[in-house]
């Protein structure tokens, strides 16, 4: 399999993972706003990451066990005694299955697209072309300055992705960044 085909396959695979379940940043966001463990995180500045580790454990548990309930119970049992874990499991599950969770998941692609625009604005340059710029592009040339082209190509080299203007790797990179970022950075 060629390097290009492999990267495209990885991009599709990453997208399938991104579409399948709540991501750690989304779980953390939901738990923070519900404050299911009564940590007072919303009242104390700088505690936006209060639920990040629990969210990661739940996400990893779902991936391993295939069951959200088993993952939540396992993560909470590691933190608390059995009675408290059993009591909090239902509360956490209710939050993770709430309408807010469904809305968050359904609007995920919009947030990934916004992140893509922020990370790779050069992919959208053609939308702002003048008539002359559009003519130049139709001839197979890029109307942007060589310095501008060199800057975004260097940025892509540093990130280990293709330097092609409309590469699917940029979308996969944005999706991966979203999936691994803290919710404060990607969910507003």
C-alpha positions as CSV (number, residue, x, y, z in Angstrom):
1,X,0.0,0.0,0.0
2,X,1.4,3.4,-1.0
3,X,2.1,6.0,1.6
4,X,-0.7,8.2,0.2
5,X,-3.2,5.4,0.3
6,X,-2.1,4.5,3.8
7,X,-2.6,8.1,5.0
8,X,-6.1,8.2,3.4
9,X,-7.0,4.9,5.1
10,X,-5.8,6.3,8.4
11,X,-7.8,9.5,7.8
12,X,-11.0,7.4,7.2
13,X,-10.3,5.2,10.2
14,X,-9.8,8.3,12.4
15,X,-13.0,9.8,11.2
16,X,-14.9,6.5,12.0
17,X,-13.5,6.6,15.5
18,X,-14.4,10.2,15.9
19,X,-18.0,9.6,14.8
20,X,-18.6,6.5,17.0
21,X,-18.7,7.6,20.6
22,X,-18.3,10.6,22.9
23,X,-14.7,11.7,23.0
24,X,-12.8,12.4,26.2
25,X,-13.0,16.2,25.8
26,X,-16.8,15.9,25.4
27,X,-17.2,13.6,28.4
28,X,-15.1,16.0,30.5
29,X,-17.2,18.9,29.3
30,X,-20.4,17.2,30.2
31,X,-19.2,16.0,33.6
32,X,-17.7,19.5,34.4
33,X,-21.0,21.2,33.7
34,X,-23.1,18.7,35.6
35,X,-20.4,18.4,38.4
36,X,-21.6,14.9,39.1
37,X,-19.0,14.3,41.9
38,X,-19.8,17.6,43.6
39,X,-16.2,18.9,43.4
40,X,-17.2,22.5,43.1
41,X,-15.1,22.8,39.9
42,X,-17.4,25.4,38.4
43,X,-17.0,27.8,41.3
44,X,-13.3,27.6,41.3
45,X,-11.4,29.1,38.4
46,X,-8.7,26.9,36.8
47,X,-10.5,23.7,37.5
48,X,-11.8,23.1,33.9
49,X,-9.7,20.0,33.7
50,X,-11.3,18.5,36.9
51,X,-12.9,15.6,35.0
52,X,-10.3,15.0,32.3
53,X,-8.8,11.9,33.8
54,X,-12.2,10.3,34.6
55,X,-13.3,11.1,31.1
56,X,-10.2,9.4,29.6
57,X,-10.8,6.3,31.7
58,X,-14.5,6.2,30.7
59,X,-13.5,6.6,27.0
60,X,-10.8,3.9,27.2
61,X,-13.2,1.6,29.1
62,X,-15.9,2.0,26.4
63,X,-13.3,1.2,23.7
64,X,-12.2,-1.9,25.6
65,X,-15.4,-3.2,27.0
66,X,-17.9,-1.8,24.5
67,X,-20.3,-0.8,27.2
68,X,-20.6,2.7,28.6
69,X,-22.2,1.3,31.9
70,X,-19.3,-1.1,32.5
71,X,-16.7,1.6,31.7
72,X,-18.3,4.1,34.0
73,X,-18.7,1.6,36.9
74,X,-15.1,0.5,36.5
75,X,-13.7,4.0,36.5
76,X,-15.7,5.0,39.5
77,X,-14.9,1.8,41.4
78,X,-11.2,2.7,41.1
79,X,-12.0,6.1,42.8
80,X,-14.6,5.2,45.4
81,X,-15.9,2.4,47.5
82,X,-18.6,0.1,45.9
83,X,-21.6,1.9,47.4
84,X,-20.6,5.4,46.3
85,X,-19.5,4.1,42.9
86,X,-22.8,2.3,42.3
87,X,-24.7,5.5,43.3
88,X,-22.6,7.8,41.1
89,X,-22.6,5.4,38.1
90,X,-26.3,6.1,37.4
91,X,-25.8,9.8,37.7
92,X,-22.8,9.8,35.3
93,X,-24.7,7.6,32.9
94,X,-27.6,9.9,32.9
95,X,-25.4,12.8,32.0
96,X,-23.6,10.9,29.3
97,X,-26.9,9.8,27.8
98,X,-28.7,13.2,28.2
99,X,-29.9,15.4,25.4
100,X,-26.9,17.7,26.0
101,X,-24.6,14.7,25.2
102,X,-26.6,14.0,22.0
103,X,-26.5,17.6,20.9
104,X,-22.8,17.8,21.7
105,X,-22.1,14.7,19.6
106,X,-24.4,15.8,16.7
107,X,-22.6,19.2,16.5
108,X,-19.1,17.7,16.7
109,X,-18.5,18.0,13.0
110,X,-19.2,21.7,13.1
111,X,-16.6,22.2,15.8
112,X,-14.1,20.0,13.9
113,X,-14.8,22.1,10.8
114,X,-14.2,25.3,12.8
115,X,-10.9,23.9,14.1
116,X,-9.9,22.9,10.6
117,X,-10.5,26.5,9.4
118,X,-8.4,27.8,12.3
119,X,-5.6,25.3,11.7
120,X,-5.6,25.4,7.9
121,X,-7.0,28.7,6.6
122,X,-5.2,28.2,3.3
123,X,-7.7,25.5,2.4
124,X,-10.3,28.2,2.2
125,X,-8.4,30.8,0.2
126,X,-10.2,29.9,-3.0
127,X,-13.5,31.0,-1.5
128,X,-12.1,34.6,-1.3
129,X,-10.7,34.7,-4.8
130,X,-11.2,37.7,-7.0
131,X,-12.2,37.1,-10.7
132,X,-8.6,37.3,-11.7
133,X,-7.5,34.9,-8.9
134,X,-10.1,32.4,-10.1
135,X,-8.8,32.6,-13.7
136,X,-5.2,32.0,-12.5
137,X,-6.4,29.0,-10.5
138,X,-8.2,27.6,-13.5
139,X,-4.9,27.7,-15.3
140,X,-3.4,25.5,-12.6
141,X,-1.4,28.2,-10.9
142,X,-1.8,29.4,-7.3
143,X,-2.4,33.2,-7.1
144,X,-0.9,33.4,-3.6
145,X,2.6,34.8,-3.1
146,X,5.5,32.3,-2.9
147,X,6.2,33.4,0.6
148,X,2.6,32.6,1.7
149,X,2.8,29.2,0.0
150,X,6.1,28.4,1.6
151,X,4.7,29.3,5.0
152,X,1.7,27.0,4.9
153,X,3.8,24.2,3.3
154,X,6.3,24.5,6.1
155,X,3.5,24.4,8.7
156,X,2.3,21.2,7.1
157,X,5.7,19.6,7.0
158,X,6.1,20.3,10.7
159,X,2.8,18.6,11.4
160,X,3.8,15.6,9.2
161,X,1.1,15.9,6.7
162,X,0.9,16.3,2.9
163,X,1.7,19.7,1.4
164,X,-1.1,19.4,-1.2
165,X,-3.6,22.2,-0.9
166,X,-6.7,20.0,-0.6
167,X,-5.3,17.1,1.2
168,X,-7.7,14.9,3.2
169,X,-5.0,14.7,5.8
170,X,-5.8,18.2,7.0
171,X,-9.3,17.1,7.9
172,X,-8.0,14.0,9.7
173,X,-5.4,16.2,11.5
174,X,-8.2,18.6,12.7
175,X,-10.3,15.6,13.8
176,X,-7.4,14.1,15.7
177,X,-6.6,17.4,17.3
178,X,-10.2,17.8,18.4
179,X,-10.3,14.3,19.8
180,X,-7.1,14.8,21.9
181,X,-7.6,18.4,23.0
182,X,-8.9,19.7,26.3
183,X,-12.6,20.7,26.0
184,X,-11.8,24.3,26.9
185,X,-9.8,24.5,23.7
186,X,-12.3,23.0,21.3
187,X,-15.8,23.3,22.9
188,X,-17.1,26.8,23.6
